[in-house]
Amino acid sequence: MGLFKKTSPRRSLLRKSIIGERTLYISRLADTDVITSILLWLLFVVLASAVVSFELIQRTRFGDLMPLTAMVLLISVAAGFYIYHYQKRLIKNHARASALVGLFVLLLFAARFAAMVNDDQTFWATGTAVTAAVILAIAYDQRFAIGMSIFYCLFACFAAGRITVTAQSVPRYEPADISLFLTMASGAVTCCFSLDEIRTRIKLLQVGVLAAAVVFITASALSFLTQRATGVQPFDFAQGSPVDIFRNAGYHAGITLVVGVLIQGLLPLIEKTFRIATSMTLLDYSDANQSLLKRLAMEAPGTFSHSLLIGSIAEAAAEAIRRNGLLCRVGAYYHDIGKINKPGYFIENQMGATSLHKELSPTMSQLIIVGHVKDGIEMAKEYGLPSVLRQFIETHHGTTLVEPFYNEAKRQHAAPGSDGPAGKQKKQACPERSRRTPPAESEFRYPGPKPKTKEAAIVMLADTVEGAVRSLPEATPTKIEAVVHNMAMKRLQDGQFDECDLSLRELSQIEAGMSKALTAHYHGRIAYPKPPDETEDREFQPVQTEHKTISK
């Protein structure tokens, strides 16, 4: 009877929903990006195991090879879960994932090669650990850099291991001890904590000096503790043990300092490999002598002035929520470069002249206005603008509605032609024109994409509120705050912030920062006092001279 047991419709619906969720979960797991990421992870496991156990493979020591491979696999699994939780975008960004795999494998190979050449000197492993930490701190945030640096130090302990021969003449593999791991970790963590951004050329040298000092103290202290544990008197100068300790610590500190100098020269290569732009590079692109900015200032001066103001507003708002204000400012400088192709169609460049859109239909005007985004992307690629700056060109309008031309199109649809006799004759002659469908919002929206970072969302909002505040007849602080809040809520309700993880609390802080910056820009001025011999009701009269007319 159990086979013919009736089930309620609610239970059947629940089962179908569970099956649908499982199917969706399986389809996500079978996604191409996930499969590619798993293949890259497997490639790293194979290469790292081959590099770490290279000498064991040569000696056919499979008894040591299997547990060593198991440890590499276990650490790789932990690192994979760490990446999944704290840098999930690497699953889809295969270029950066490949760069990360290549970095780890290359540094492990350098550590293994140095250990094979001279297994008594382990300072080369410290150099590779500091190199990994500095590059990761440049390419990623500090938390991710610290975590991945610790994982690399674990790998490097096995790469810096050595082959020893027992009393029975049997070679045996020994990984590096805890002293080397702590020495590497101290230098790596110091670099990650002190290298938040690179705004000056001496920054990497300062970080290298600080990390070298920490490494020297750590290596010296651990060596003294190790000798005391083995029963050797560390301050017995007759045996020269302190000299050896300080010499070894000096090697570790020296290689750390050398890494800081070398990374300075390799910084452009690191930026291209990981597709990033450091603060020093952003400062270079903020120079008004950049060819693209100079062209914008010459051909679209109104847009150039607008971009400078947007930059200061966006920087203030970004710093209010502790985001990259420099990135917002430089991104705002370039966000409207597409207007260079048709500057006269944008009001800030018309200089009081008649609008060119009066001779165009709303649809054609919309195409010209929306086209400046595509033109800007093409110009950014032509001038080699970094991808971190191109996002501001693509997303500074998101998928917003071009309201002026959309409203004009609706007005023309509601009353085609003029309201006079000629317009009525056109309606009677073309009845199908009056029956056509009204314009759709989708036809008058920007193609997107929406902002995917908080910095891009800030520039979008700054661009919106600056235009709205500029149109105010009297920009008082109260009116500015009201306009900023209304425009922020409008963009929020339109779904423009859905992909950038912007919280309501951060949005409120951004509003406060923008309102303060705009109020400072549109500040009031005291009228200049008139001369005492000039009456207040004296009118402005021209004075005719012999050659020209001047004003009193």
PEPEQUI-V959299 format. One record per pair of residues at least 4 apart in sequence whose ideal C-beta (glycine too) atoms are under 6 Angstrom apart, sorted by the first residue. I is the first residue (numbers start at 0). GAP is how many residues later the second one is. Records with the same first field share a line. If there is no record, write none. Layout:
I = GAP / GAP
This chain:
6 = 4 / 5
32 = 58 / 59
35 = 58
36 = 54
39 = 57 / 61
40 = 39
43 = 4 / 57
44 = 28 / 31
46 = 58
47 = 24 / 60
48 = 4 / 20 / 23
50 = 57 / 58 / 61
51 = 20 / 106 / 107
52 = 4 / 12 / 15
54 = 108
55 = 5 / 8 / 9 / 117
58 = 112
63 = 4 / 109
74 = 79
78 = 72
81 = 65
82 = 4 / 7
85 = 58
86 = 57
88 = 4
89 = 6 / 7
95 = 178
98 = 174 / 175
101 = 4
106 = 21 / 25
107 = 47 / 51
109 = 18
110 = 14 / 17 / 45 / 48 / 49
111 = 47
113 = 10
114 = 4 / 45
118 = 43
121 = 38 / 58
122 = 128 / 129 / 132
124 = 31 / 35
125 = 57 / 58 / 61 / 126 / 129
126 = 128 / 132
128 = 24 / 27 / 55 / 59
129 = 57 / 61 / 126 / 129
130 = 128
131 = 17 / 20
132 = 16 / 55 / 58 / 59
133 = 57 / 129
134 = 135
135 = 4 / 9 / 12
136 = 8 / 55 / 58
138 = 135 / 137
139 = 4 / 5
141 = 50
144 = 47
145 = 43 / 46
148 = 39
151 = 4
152 = 28 / 31 / 32
155 = 4
156 = 18 / 19 / 24
157 = 17
159 = 16
160 = 12 / 13 / 14 / 15
161 = 12
162 = 8 / 10
163 = 8 / 10
164 = 4 / 6
165 = 4 / 6
175 = 4
178 = 43
182 = 35 / 36 / 69
184 = 4
185 = 28 / 29 / 32
186 = 24 / 28 / 69
189 = 21 / 24
190 = 4 / 16 / 20
193 = 13 / 16
194 = 12
196 = 82
197 = 5 / 80 / 81 / 82
198 = 80
201 = 4
203 = 56 / 59 / 60
204 = 55
206 = 53
207 = 49 / 52
210 = 45
211 = 41 / 44 / 45
214 = 4 / 37 / 38 / 41
215 = 33 / 37
218 = 30 / 33
219 = 25 / 29
222 = 22
223 = 10
226 = 5 / 7
233 = 7
249 = 4
265 = 4
270 = 5
274 = 112
276 = 4 / 5 / 109 / 111
278 = 47
281 = 44 / 48
284 = 45
285 = 44
287 = 5
291 = 91
294 = 4
295 = 4 / 8 / 41 / 44
296 = 7
298 = 41 / 44
299 = 39 / 40 / 43 / 49
301 = 46 / 47
302 = 33 / 36 / 45
305 = 42
306 = 25 / 26 / 29
309 = 4 / 22 / 152 / 153 / 156
310 = 18 / 21 / 22
312 = 149 / 201 / 204
313 = 14 / 18 / 144 / 145 / 148
314 = 10 / 13 / 14
315 = 197 / 201
316 = 141 / 193 / 196 / 197
317 = 5 / 7 / 10 / 140
318 = 6
319 = 189 / 193
320 = 185 / 188
322 = 131 / 132
323 = 131
326 = 4 / 128
327 = 127 / 130 / 131
330 = 58 / 61 / 128
331 = 127
333 = 55
334 = 57 / 58 / 61 / 124
336 = 39 / 42
337 = 34 / 35 / 37 / 38
338 = 4 / 7 / 33
340 = 34
342 = 6
343 = 12
344 = 11 / 23
356 = 8
359 = 4 / 5
361 = 43 / 46 / 47
364 = 40
365 = 4 / 36 / 39 / 78
366 = 4
368 = 33
369 = 76
370 = 4
375 = 17
376 = 16
379 = 5 / 10 / 13
384 = 4 / 5
390 = 4 / 65
391 = 4 / 64 / 67
394 = 54 / 56 / 61
395 = 63 / 64 / 67
396 = 49
397 = 50 / 52 / 62 / 98
398 = 46 / 47 / 49
399 = 46
400 = 5 / 40 / 43 / 44
401 = 4 / 42
402 = 4
405 = 38
408 = 30
412 = 25
415 = 17
416 = 6 / 9
417 = 4 / 5
418 = 4
426 = 7
438 = 4
449 = 46 / 49
450 = 5 / 6 / 9 / 49
451 = 47 / 48
452 = 47
453 = 46 / 48
456 = 40 / 43 / 45
460 = 27
463 = 23
464 = 4 / 19 / 22 / 49
467 = 15 / 19
468 = 6 / 11 / 14 / 49
471 = 7
474 = 5 / 47
476 = 42
479 = 35 / 38 / 39
480 = 34
483 = 27 / 30 / 31
484 = 26
487 = 19 / 23
490 = 5
491 = 5
496 = 5
501 = 4 / 5
529 = 4
533 = 4
540 = 11
541 = 7 / 9
542 = 7 / 9
543 = 5
